[in-house]
């Protein structure tokens, strides 16, 4: 198993995480989102088949919405940069093996390497 950026060359046919919206995103919309640079899609591959994925996008937060104790440390005129984990899913056949945790940790490691 290994992590990589999404590519049309990987087999998506058997992917089923149990959530139709996430299945549909991966199979029908992920490539379009990547091409339009709306997000990066990273996949977990086993024998050329996608068994898990997550999306990550650059995002900003309005400092004025932070608690005052935190907000006072930052300029109010600047947005606070961060990463948005948009979607995360793991095929049902692989659930219960701590691979969801590996997906989440990989997403945390990827923040900052959006390219």
C-alpha positions as CSV (number, residue, x, y, z in Angstrom):
1,X,0.0,0.0,0.0
2,X,1.2,3.5,-0.7
3,X,-0.1,7.1,-0.8
4,X,0.1,9.2,-4.0
5,X,-1.7,12.0,-5.8
6,X,-4.9,11.0,-7.6
7,X,-4.6,9.8,-11.2
8,X,-7.0,8.4,-13.7
9,X,-4.7,5.4,-14.1
10,X,-5.8,3.9,-10.8
11,X,-8.7,1.5,-10.6
12,X,-11.8,3.1,-9.0
13,X,-14.3,0.5,-10.0
14,X,-14.6,-1.5,-6.7
15,X,-14.3,1.5,-4.3
16,X,-17.2,1.6,-1.9
17,X,-16.8,3.4,1.4
18,X,-20.5,3.0,2.3
19,X,-21.3,6.7,1.5
20,X,-22.8,7.3,-1.9
21,X,-21.8,11.0,-1.9
22,X,-18.1,10.2,-1.3
23,X,-18.2,7.3,-3.8
24,X,-19.7,9.5,-6.4
25,X,-17.2,12.3,-5.7
26,X,-14.2,10.0,-6.2
27,X,-15.5,8.3,-9.3
28,X,-17.2,11.2,-11.1
29,X,-15.8,14.5,-9.8
30,X,-12.3,14.1,-8.3
31,X,-10.4,14.5,-11.6
32,X,-12.4,17.6,-12.5
33,X,-11.7,19.2,-9.1
34,X,-8.0,18.4,-9.5
35,X,-7.9,19.8,-13.1
36,X,-9.6,23.0,-12.0
37,X,-7.3,23.2,-9.0
38,X,-10.1,23.3,-6.5
39,X,-8.3,20.8,-4.3
40,X,-5.7,18.1,-4.3
41,X,-6.9,14.5,-4.1
42,X,-4.6,12.0,-2.5
43,X,-5.2,8.3,-2.6
44,X,-4.2,5.2,-0.8
45,X,-3.4,2.5,-3.3
46,X,-3.4,-1.3,-3.0
47,X,-2.7,-3.4,-6.1
48,X,-3.4,-0.4,-8.4
49,X,-6.9,0.0,-6.8
50,X,-7.9,3.1,-4.8
51,X,-8.8,1.9,-1.3
52,X,-9.0,5.4,0.4
53,X,-8.7,9.1,-0.4
54,X,-8.8,12.5,1.1
55,X,-9.0,16.0,-0.3
56,X,-7.1,19.1,0.9
57,X,-7.4,22.7,-0.1
58,X,-5.9,26.0,1.0
59,X,-8.3,28.0,3.1
60,X,-8.5,31.1,5.3
61,X,-10.3,31.9,8.5
62,X,-11.4,35.3,9.6
63,X,-9.5,36.2,12.8
64,X,-12.4,38.3,14.0
65,X,-14.3,35.0,14.6
66,X,-11.6,33.6,16.9
67,X,-12.0,33.8,20.7
68,X,-10.6,37.2,21.9
69,X,-7.7,35.5,23.8
70,X,-6.4,34.0,20.6
71,X,-7.4,36.7,18.1
72,X,-5.5,39.5,19.9
73,X,-2.2,37.7,18.9
74,X,-2.9,38.2,15.2
75,X,-3.5,41.2,13.0
76,X,-7.2,41.7,12.5
77,X,-6.8,42.8,8.9
78,X,-5.2,39.6,7.7
79,X,-6.9,36.3,7.1
80,X,-5.6,33.3,9.0
81,X,-4.2,30.7,6.5
82,X,-4.9,27.1,7.0
83,X,-5.7,23.8,5.2
84,X,-9.2,22.4,4.7
85,X,-9.6,18.7,4.8
86,X,-12.7,18.5,2.6
87,X,-13.3,14.7,2.2
88,X,-11.9,11.5,3.6
89,X,-13.1,8.0,2.9
90,X,-11.9,4.4,3.2
91,X,-13.2,1.4,1.3
92,X,-15.5,-0.8,3.5
93,X,-13.3,-3.8,2.9
94,X,-10.4,-2.0,4.7
95,X,-12.3,-0.3,7.5
96,X,-11.4,-1.4,11.1
97,X,-7.7,-1.7,10.3
98,X,-6.6,1.8,11.4
99,X,-6.1,2.8,7.8
100,X,-8.5,5.8,8.3
101,X,-6.1,7.0,10.9
102,X,-3.3,6.7,8.4
103,X,-5.3,8.7,5.9
104,X,-5.9,11.4,8.4
105,X,-2.2,11.5,9.4
106,X,-1.2,11.7,5.7
107,X,-3.5,14.6,5.2
108,X,-2.0,16.4,8.1
109,X,1.5,15.8,6.7
110,X,0.4,17.1,3.3
111,X,-0.8,20.5,4.5
112,X,1.8,22.9,3.1
113,X,2.6,20.8,0.0
114,X,-0.3,21.9,-2.2
115,X,1.0,21.8,-5.8
